[in-house]
Amino acid sequence: MKHTLAVLVENKPGVLTHISGLISRRAFNIESIAAGYTEEADTTRITIVVEGDEIEQEQVVNQLSKLVDVIKISDLTAVESIQRELALIKVKASAATRSDIINIVEIFRASIVDVNRETMVIELSGDETKIDALCQVLDDDHGIIEIARTGKIALSRGPIPAKEQ
């Protein structure tokens, strides 16, 4: 099972390296990891998706809790949350196929962010299945040249911030 963890840490150099190193040393697979600023300048939010059962997930949380720079860990798997990824997808596009690609992009509520004679770049944010579905359609019908995907980011629903959960 995949577990999504929101980890609030002190905004210091090397913290992300310590966290990813600790998880990988324990032989846990990191499906995705994304880090970014929060509403507080001295705090970074790291969203980690790890594969494992409940016992393995507890081990990850317990190990992370021991790190000095970790402020708070929230498991967003068990609570209502909003989870998104971002993808940039470069596809083959001739003058003859552009209108078909535009129609597909509109159906998925994505955006075209770059066009040239031979390619188009599409931007899409959404859950993993939505991005996978668009990639499948584009690859089958037009051919994907290149993909760049972010790790998953997530917030719990409701008024309570992660640091107070």
BANU-50024 format. One record per residue (C-alpha): residue in one letter; residue number from 0; x, y, z. Coordinates in steps of 0.2 Angstrom, whole numbers. Layout:
<rs>
<r><residuo>A</residuo><num>NUM</num><east>X</east><north>Y</north><up>Z</up></r>
...
</rs>
This chain:
<rs>
<r><residuo>M</residuo><num>0</num><east>0</east><north>0</north><up>0</up></r>
<r><residuo>K</residuo><num>1</num><east>6</east><north>18</north><up>-4</up></r>
<r><residuo>H</residuo><num>2</num><east>7</east><north>30</north><up>11</up></r>
<r><residuo>T</residuo><num>3</num><east>8</east><north>49</north><up>9</up></r>
<r><residuo>L</residuo><num>4</num><east>17</east><north>57</north><up>23</up></r>
<r><residuo>A</residuo><num>5</num><east>18</east><north>76</north><up>26</up></r>
<r><residuo>V</residuo><num>6</num><east>34</east><north>80</north><up>35</up></r>
<r><residuo>L</residuo><num>7</num><east>37</east><north>98</north><up>42</up></r>
<r><residuo>V</residuo><num>8</num><east>55</east><north>101</north><up>45</up></r>
<r><residuo>E</residuo><num>9</num><east>67</east><north>116</north><up>49</up></r>
<r><residuo>N</residuo><num>10</num><east>72</east><north>125</north><up>33</up></r>
<r><residuo>K</residuo><num>11</num><east>91</east><north>120</north><up>34</up></r>
<r><residuo>P</residuo><num>12</num><east>103</east><north>114</north><up>21</up></r>
<r><residuo>G</residuo><num>13</num><east>105</east><north>95</north><up>21</up></r>
<r><residuo>V</residuo><num>14</num><east>88</east><north>91</north><up>29</up></r>
<r><residuo>L</residuo><num>15</num><east>81</east><north>83</north><up>13</up></r>
<r><residuo>T</residuo><num>16</num><east>97</east><north>73</north><up>11</up></r>
<r><residuo>H</residuo><num>17</num><east>95</east><north>66</north><up>29</up></r>
<r><residuo>I</residuo><num>18</num><east>77</east><north>61</north><up>27</up></r>
<r><residuo>S</residuo><num>19</num><east>79</east><north>53</north><up>10</up></r>
<r><residuo>G</residuo><num>20</num><east>95</east><north>44</north><up>16</up></r>
<r><residuo>L</residuo><num>21</num><east>87</east><north>38</north><up>32</up></r>
<r><residuo>I</residuo><num>22</num><east>72</east><north>30</north><up>22</up></r>
<r><residuo>S</residuo><num>23</num><east>83</east><north>22</north><up>9</up></r>
<r><residuo>R</residuo><num>24</num><east>95</east><north>15</north><up>22</up></r>
<r><residuo>R</residuo><num>25</num><east>80</east><north>6</north><up>30</up></r>
<r><residuo>A</residuo><num>26</num><east>77</east><north>-2</north><up>12</up></r>
<r><residuo>F</residuo><num>27</num><east>60</east><north>7</north><up>10</up></r>
<r><residuo>N</residuo><num>28</num><east>56</east><north>13</north><up>-7</up></r>
<r><residuo>I</residuo><num>29</num><east>52</east><north>31</north><up>-10</up></r>
<r><residuo>E</residuo><num>30</num><east>39</east><north>32</north><up>-24</up></r>
<r><residuo>S</residuo><num>31</num><east>40</east><north>51</north><up>-24</up></r>
<r><residuo>I</residuo><num>32</num><east>47</east><north>65</north><up>-14</up></r>
<r><residuo>A</residuo><num>33</num><east>43</east><north>84</north><up>-15</up></r>
<r><residuo>A</residuo><num>34</num><east>50</east><north>98</north><up>-5</up></r>
<r><residuo>G</residuo><num>35</num><east>45</east><north>116</north><up>-4</up></r>
<r><residuo>Y</residuo><num>36</num><east>42</east><north>132</north><up>6</up></r>
<r><residuo>T</residuo><num>37</num><east>28</east><north>134</north><up>18</up></r>
<r><residuo>E</residuo><num>38</num><east>19</east><north>149</north><up>25</up></r>
<r><residuo>E</residuo><num>39</num><east>33</east><north>150</north><up>38</up></r>
<r><residuo>A</residuo><num>40</num><east>50</east><north>155</north><up>31</up></r>
<r><residuo>D</residuo><num>41</num><east>59</east><north>144</north><up>43</up></r>
<r><residuo>T</residuo><num>42</num><east>49</east><north>128</north><up>39</up></r>
<r><residuo>T</residuo><num>43</num><east>50</east><north>116</north><up>24</up></r>
<r><residuo>R</residuo><num>44</num><east>36</east><north>104</north><up>19</up></r>
<r><residuo>I</residuo><num>45</num><east>42</east><north>87</north><up>12</up></r>
<r><residuo>T</residuo><num>46</num><east>28</east><north>76</north><up>5</up></r>
<r><residuo>I</residuo><num>47</num><east>34</east><north>58</north><up>4</up></r>
<r><residuo>V</residuo><num>48</num><east>25</east><north>43</north><up>-4</up></r>
<r><residuo>V</residuo><num>49</num><east>32</east><north>27</north><up>2</up></r>
<r><residuo>E</residuo><num>50</num><east>27</east><north>9</north><up>-3</up></r>
<r><residuo>G</residuo><num>51</num><east>24</east><north>-3</north><up>12</up></r>
<r><residuo>D</residuo><num>52</num><east>12</east><north>-11</north><up>24</up></r>
<r><residuo>E</residuo><num>53</num><east>6</east><north>-2</north><up>41</up></r>
<r><residuo>I</residuo><num>54</num><east>21</east><north>-9</north><up>51</up></r>
<r><residuo>E</residuo><num>55</num><east>34</east><north>-3</north><up>38</up></r>
<r><residuo>Q</residuo><num>56</num><east>25</east><north>14</north><up>37</up></r>
<r><residuo>E</residuo><num>57</num><east>26</east><north>15</north><up>57</up></r>
<r><residuo>Q</residuo><num>58</num><east>44</east><north>11</north><up>56</up></r>
<r><residuo>V</residuo><num>59</num><east>47</east><north>26</north><up>43</up></r>
<r><residuo>V</residuo><num>60</num><east>37</east><north>38</north><up>54</up></r>
<r><residuo>N</residuo><num>61</num><east>47</east><north>32</north><up>70</up></r>
<r><residuo>Q</residuo><num>62</num><east>64</east><north>34</north><up>62</up></r>
<r><residuo>L</residuo><num>63</num><east>59</east><north>51</north><up>55</up></r>
<r><residuo>S</residuo><num>64</num><east>53</east><north>57</north><up>72</up></r>
<r><residuo>K</residuo><num>65</num><east>70</east><north>54</north><up>79</up></r>
<r><residuo>L</residuo><num>66</num><east>78</east><north>67</north><up>67</up></r>
<r><residuo>V</residuo><num>67</num><east>81</east><north>84</north><up>76</up></r>
<r><residuo>D</residuo><num>68</num><east>76</east><north>94</north><up>62</up></r>
<r><residuo>V</residuo><num>69</num><east>59</east><north>86</north><up>60</up></r>
<r><residuo>I</residuo><num>70</num><east>45</east><north>96</north><up>67</up></r>
<r><residuo>K</residuo><num>71</num><east>29</east><north>86</north><up>63</up></r>
<r><residuo>I</residuo><num>72</num><east>24</east><north>71</north><up>53</up></r>
<r><residuo>S</residuo><num>73</num><east>6</east><north>68</north><up>47</up></r>
<r><residuo>D</residuo><num>74</num><east>0</east><north>52</north><up>38</up></r>
<r><residuo>L</residuo><num>75</num><east>-12</east><north>59</north><up>25</up></r>
<r><residuo>T</residuo><num>76</num><east>-16</east><north>42</north><up>19</up></r>
<r><residuo>A</residuo><num>77</num><east>-29</east><north>39</north><up>32</up></r>
<r><residuo>V</residuo><num>78</num><east>-37</east><north>57</north><up>32</up></r>
<r><residuo>E</residuo><num>79</num><east>-46</east><north>66</north><up>19</up></r>
<r><residuo>S</residuo><num>80</num><east>-33</east><north>75</north><up>8</up></r>
<r><residuo>I</residuo><num>81</num><east>-30</east><north>84</north><up>-8</up></r>
<r><residuo>Q</residuo><num>82</num><east>-16</east><north>76</north><up>-18</up></r>
<r><residuo>R</residuo><num>83</num><east>-9</east><north>83</north><up>-34</up></r>
<r><residuo>E</residuo><num>84</num><east>6</east><north>80</north><up>-46</up></r>
<r><residuo>L</residuo><num>85</num><east>12</east><north>91</north><up>-60</up></r>
<r><residuo>A</residuo><num>86</num><east>17</east><north>85</north><up>-77</up></r>
<r><residuo>L</residuo><num>87</num><east>25</east><north>92</north><up>-92</up></r>
<r><residuo>I</residuo><num>88</num><east>23</east><north>81</north><up>-108</up></r>
<r><residuo>K</residuo><num>89</num><east>31</east><north>84</north><up>-124</up></r>
<r><residuo>V</residuo><num>90</num><east>22</east><north>76</north><up>-139</up></r>
<r><residuo>K</residuo><num>91</num><east>25</east><north>74</north><up>-158</up></r>
<r><residuo>A</residuo><num>92</num><east>14</east><north>87</north><up>-166</up></r>
<r><residuo>S</residuo><num>93</num><east>13</east><north>91</north><up>-185</up></r>
<r><residuo>A</residuo><num>94</num><east>1</east><north>104</north><up>-192</up></r>
<r><residuo>A</residuo><num>95</num><east>-11</east><north>89</north><up>-196</up></r>
<r><residuo>T</residuo><num>96</num><east>-12</east><north>82</north><up>-179</up></r>
<r><residuo>R</residuo><num>97</num><east>-12</east><north>99</north><up>-169</up></r>
<r><residuo>S</residuo><num>98</num><east>-31</east><north>100</north><up>-168</up></r>
<r><residuo>D</residuo><num>99</num><east>-33</east><north>82</north><up>-162</up></r>
<r><residuo>I</residuo><num>100</num><east>-20</east><north>86</north><up>-148</up></r>
<r><residuo>I</residuo><num>101</num><east>-29</east><north>102</north><up>-143</up></r>
<r><residuo>N</residuo><num>102</num><east>-45</east><north>92</north><up>-141</up></r>
<r><residuo>I</residuo><num>103</num><east>-37</east><north>79</north><up>-130</up></r>
<r><residuo>V</residuo><num>104</num><east>-29</east><north>93</north><up>-120</up></r>
<r><residuo>E</residuo><num>105</num><east>-46</east><north>102</north><up>-117</up></r>
<r><residuo>I</residuo><num>106</num><east>-55</east><north>85</north><up>-112</up></r>
<r><residuo>F</residuo><num>107</num><east>-42</east><north>83</north><up>-98</up></r>
<r><residuo>R</residuo><num>108</num><east>-42</east><north>102</north><up>-94</up></r>
<r><residuo>A</residuo><num>109</num><east>-23</east><north>103</north><up>-97</up></r>
<r><residuo>S</residuo><num>110</num><east>-14</east><north>117</north><up>-105</up></r>
<r><residuo>I</residuo><num>111</num><east>-3</east><north>119</north><up>-120</up></r>
<r><residuo>V</residuo><num>112</num><east>13</east><north>129</north><up>-114</up></r>
<r><residuo>D</residuo><num>113</num><east>24</east><north>128</north><up>-129</up></r>
<r><residuo>V</residuo><num>114</num><east>22</east><north>124</north><up>-148</up></r>
<r><residuo>N</residuo><num>115</num><east>34</east><north>123</north><up>-162</up></r>
<r><residuo>R</residuo><num>116</num><east>34</east><north>115</north><up>-179</up></r>
<r><residuo>E</residuo><num>117</num><east>37</east><north>97</north><up>-173</up></r>
<r><residuo>T</residuo><num>118</num><east>31</east><north>97</north><up>-155</up></r>
<r><residuo>M</residuo><num>119</num><east>19</east><north>103</north><up>-142</up></r>
<r><residuo>V</residuo><num>120</num><east>22</east><north>104</north><up>-123</up></r>
<r><residuo>I</residuo><num>121</num><east>7</east><north>100</north><up>-112</up></r>
<r><residuo>E</residuo><num>122</num><east>5</east><north>105</north><up>-94</up></r>
<r><residuo>L</residuo><num>123</num><east>-7</east><north>95</north><up>-82</up></r>
<r><residuo>S</residuo><num>124</num><east>-10</east><north>95</north><up>-64</up></r>
<r><residuo>G</residuo><num>125</num><east>-20</east><north>82</north><up>-56</up></r>
<r><residuo>D</residuo><num>126</num><east>-20</east><north>65</north><up>-47</up></r>
<r><residuo>E</residuo><num>127</num><east>-9</east><north>51</north><up>-53</up></r>
<r><residuo>T</residuo><num>128</num><east>-22</east><north>42</north><up>-63</up></r>
<r><residuo>K</residuo><num>129</num><east>-27</east><north>57</north><up>-72</up></r>
<r><residuo>I</residuo><num>130</num><east>-9</east><north>61</north><up>-78</up></r>
<r><residuo>D</residuo><num>131</num><east>-7</east><north>42</north><up>-82</up></r>
<r><residuo>A</residuo><num>132</num><east>-23</east><north>42</north><up>-93</up></r>
<r><residuo>L</residuo><num>133</num><east>-17</east><north>58</north><up>-103</up></r>
<r><residuo>C</residuo><num>134</num><east>0</east><north>50</north><up>-105</up></r>
<r><residuo>Q</residuo><num>135</num><east>-8</east><north>34</north><up>-112</up></r>
<r><residuo>V</residuo><num>136</num><east>-19</east><north>43</north><up>-124</up></r>
<r><residuo>L</residuo><num>137</num><east>-5</east><north>55</north><up>-130</up></r>
<r><residuo>D</residuo><num>138</num><east>7</east><north>41</north><up>-132</up></r>
<r><residuo>D</residuo><num>139</num><east>-5</east><north>29</north><up>-141</up></r>
<r><residuo>D</residuo><num>140</num><east>-11</east><north>42</north><up>-153</up></r>
<r><residuo>H</residuo><num>141</num><east>4</east><north>54</north><up>-156</up></r>
<r><residuo>G</residuo><num>142</num><east>20</east><north>48</north><up>-147</up></r>
<r><residuo>I</residuo><num>143</num><east>27</east><north>56</north><up>-132</up></r>
<r><residuo>I</residuo><num>144</num><east>45</east><north>62</north><up>-134</up></r>
<r><residuo>E</residuo><num>145</num><east>48</east><north>67</north><up>-116</up></r>
<r><residuo>I</residuo><num>146</num><east>40</east><north>68</north><up>-99</up></r>
<r><residuo>A</residuo><num>147</num><east>44</east><north>78</north><up>-83</up></r>
<r><residuo>R</residuo><num>148</num><east>33</east><north>74</north><up>-67</up></r>
<r><residuo>T</residuo><num>149</num><east>34</east><north>81</north><up>-50</up></r>
<r><residuo>G</residuo><num>150</num><east>32</east><north>71</north><up>-34</up></r>
<r><residuo>K</residuo><num>151</num><east>15</east><north>71</north><up>-26</up></r>
<r><residuo>I</residuo><num>152</num><east>11</east><north>86</north><up>-15</up></r>
<r><residuo>A</residuo><num>153</num><east>-4</east><north>85</north><up>-3</up></r>
<r><residuo>L</residuo><num>154</num><east>-14</east><north>95</north><up>10</up></r>
<r><residuo>S</residuo><num>155</num><east>-26</east><north>88</north><up>23</up></r>
<r><residuo>R</residuo><num>156</num><east>-44</east><north>95</north><up>20</up></r>
<r><residuo>G</residuo><num>157</num><east>-52</east><north>106</north><up>33</up></r>
<r><residuo>P</residuo><num>158</num><east>-46</east><north>121</north><up>44</up></r>
<r><residuo>I</residuo><num>159</num><east>-33</east><north>112</north><up>54</up></r>
<r><residuo>P</residuo><num>160</num><east>-15</east><north>114</north><up>47</up></r>
<r><residuo>A</residuo><num>161</num><east>-2</east><north>100</north><up>48</up></r>
<r><residuo>K</residuo><num>162</num><east>8</east><north>107</north><up>62</up></r>
<r><residuo>E</residuo><num>163</num><east>-7</east><north>106</north><up>73</up></r>
<r><residuo>Q</residuo><num>164</num><east>-13</east><north>89</north><up>69</up></r>
</rs>
